[in-house]
Amino acid sequence: MLRLSQPQLSLWDSILPEELRTLSPELKRVNELLDDPRFVEPFGQRFRERRGRLTVPVDTFLRLIYLKHRHDLSYERLVEEVRDSIMWRRFCRIPLDGEVPHSTTLVKLVKKYGPEVMDELNEALVEQARERKVIRGKRLRVDTTAVESNIHYPTDASLLADGVRVLRRLVHRVQDEGLATRTHLRDRTRSIKRRLLGIQKVLRRRTGQAYDEVRAITQEVLEIAEKATTEARRLAANARKTLRRKAGQIAQSRSSGVRKRLLPWRRCSPGPSR
């Protein structure tokens, strides 16, 4: 059954010294803000159960969630901190002789109330901030959640493979412009792909010998990249001859950007494979 507020505190709380009953300035301010009835209304409107065990009071739940996000705590750590702190107990309105809600209980409540209630709480907070002239309310800046995604880890072999793939794409663009169309270039992407798959199989063994095998395969990828670069240089030279012989200024301007990207690569030796 839904319980909106915590009953009166116990006798033990009333006999505490004054310095232990006083909240910090921040908690005192937050406590006053959360006393606004607008923060309790979404719960009362959506959850009106009349049977079952009493839930954690809504005002206690809101204050616990505030402490969790304010101090970036896990649910387990939050329960431990509130249990050991008199000030946090008083802020959350949990009596000294009362039990702090279990972490799993808080997790279930968050799932039960759902994101719609949280959205209404955020709207109530913004409305309250506008009334107190803390914000103007014209724009609201929020942080979005980062979504995990796969990334392309930059190993020596994979970088060489990317370079060959880019060269191949540029070669197609040059020939699509009608330049060096009779210059034949071999597509070496499949050869490099087979060697990249071979590196993955070798690394699964996790032995010292695997490291030497990876370096040998990377050397093969480098040799393939050098052959592709040599062919691309030959195509770039033939494309320049074609431009000088046949093309006018319009074709020259259209293909200049592509030709600049087909500059010769510097020869490099493979470093330690990562």
Secondary structure, 3 states (H helix, E strand, C coil): CCCCCCCCCCHHHHCCCHHHHCCCHHHHHHHHHHCCHHHCHHHHHHCCCCCCCCCCCHHHHHHHHHHHHHCCCCHHHHHHHHHHCHHHHHHHCCCCCCCCCCHHHHHHHHHHHHHHHHHHHHHHHHHHHHHCCCCCCCCCCCCCCCCCCCCCCCCHHHHHHHHHHHHHHHHHHHHHCCCCCCCCCCCCHHHHHHHHHHHHHHHCCCCHHHHHHHHHHHHHHHHHHHHHHHHHHHHHHHHHHHHHHCCCHHHHHHHHHHHHHCCCCCCCCCCCCC
